[in-house]
Amino acid sequence: MNKGGFWMGTPIAAADLTWLLMDRRNNLMHVHGLLTLESTPDWEFVRSAVFDRAVSKYRVMSQVAVKHGRRRWTWEDDVDFSLDRHVFRVELPDGRHETLQRYISGQFSVRFDRSHPLWDMQLIVNPDNDRAVFLTRFHHGLGDGIRLVQLLLGICEGADDAATPTAVGLNKDGGAHGPLDAVLHVAEHTVKDGLDVLAHSGEVARDVSKGMLSALDPLALPRHMETAFELVRHPVKLLDVLTSYSSDDNEVTNSWREIGRLLLSEKADAEAWSGHPQEAKSVAWSAGIDLAAVKTIAAAYEGTVNDVLMASVSLALTDYLRERGVHDVHDLAWMMPVSLQPIDGSLPDTLGNHFAVVLFSMPLGVSDPAELIAEVHHRTTRLKHSAEPIVAFGVQKVIAEAPKKVARGITDFFSSKTIGQLSNVPGPRTQLRFAGIPVSSVCAFVPTSGDQPLGICVFSYNGSVAVGVSGDSRMVPDPDHISEGVGRHVDALFAAATAHVSHTTSSTSHQGA
């Protein structure tokens, strides 16, 4: 509304407007959360908790996005706000898990009414027993996944600063670095280490030519030439070769490498997931993966919890593709969110998006646990020690400020390079209660953009890990095969880690004797 030349309401930040404008019928920009409750809470208690701990605290929860002219958008109060429109109780016809799964899958293609705030929450009850789940749906324009999860957990009892989720970001030394700080940090580094890439580029060329010319077997010459031509045809592979001469924490060379991958990488090529997604989605989730077992695996193979979880996802996806006759995919590119600001227990009343999405190339088809975890660690370390998040954040700002057709073109360019969204969220370490009822598990689901068919979110809570999988119902009709596969491979990795530690200990004992 315009009064006396002044716009009423709060201007919508570019980082939020990006996601408000990126809705498509086949891929809505919605973030979903799911609490599994040990019993059914009192309905009025639920309504009061949502209003007191969410609606009354965060003004964007009672506001609508209003467009003024071509590019000006503001958050304005919904004069017709009603809690009944956003918080409701659903009773399913039966207590089968398949019925719940089918209902929640259907909610992934339900659009919000843009004339009212872009969220809703549903208490889904089971007529066959006293158990219930609490489903939340937020438009991504309200905030990023971390902040929306914080909001959800803040509705619960027992959530405090120590229990809020964290996120992987640019902060590597404990300081609070913003985007500008990160840019300056890279700029202040000497380029001496970065010049190692140029110095070794000649070595790469010499090694390739030497290998071809010195081959004793003439029949091997075509193979060596194919290797050389492969580097030319796929510049991303050449980047990988060149930067392999630098250390994993070399910020300059890593920036070159990761930004190069972002711009030069080819379209995602898993043929089982090619085509245009449809509106209908399929959703699955699994809980109960023992976080202590994940930590044991990480210690055995000198990796991190994230390395082990990503390795388990890799193994589950390798199985899933092989079930469909796809055996030649060695890397699977994902968009991965990276927080640009420190996470704490406080949230602004406008929530907002404070993250960038970066490209993560996941290795597939690696069966050896030590090799797989080491490779995942290598790739994630290089990504963390690069300026790609800053570049990605800049791209997001360009998208937000560009005309809609241009913005969608840029979005399609980057989303086409990836199979979907992948996120790992370390959540609360202690058990929460919702409306007085213990929360047995927490799960989240990430949105996809463009023609991406798959989203995976790994969420840890109270000593266990849950895996939420959402995908196109045609290309990913059985997402439970993926979610359950992650847990199965964690069990296998734990057995391998135990044997590895036992063997290492035994060998050390024999050497000592």
Secondary structure, 3 states (H helix, E strand, C coil): CEECCEECCEECCHHHHHHHCCCECCECCEEEEEEEECCCCCHHHHHHHHHHHHHCCCHHHHEEEEEECCCEEEEEECCCCCHHHCEEEEECCCCCHHHHHHHHHHHCCCCCCCCCCCEEEEEEECCCCCCEEEEEEEEHHHECHHHHHHHHHHCCECCCHHHCCCCCECCCCCCCCCHHHHHHHHHHCCCCCCHHHHHHHHHHHHHHHHHHHCCCCHHHHHHHHHHHHHHHHCHHHHHHHHHCCCCCCCHHHHHHHHHHHHHHCCCCCCHHHCCCCCCCEEEEEEEEEEHHHHHHHHHHCCCCHHHHHHHHHHHHHHHHHHHCCCCCCCEEEEEEEEECCCCCCCCCCCCECCEEEEEEEEECCCCCHHHHHHHHHHHHHHHHCCCHHHHHHHHHHHHHHCCHHHHHHHHHHHHCCCCEEEEEEECCCCCCEECCEEEEEEEEECCCCCCCCEEEEEEEECCEEEEEEEEECCCCCCCHHHHHHHHHHHHHHHHHHHHHHHHHHHHHHHHHC
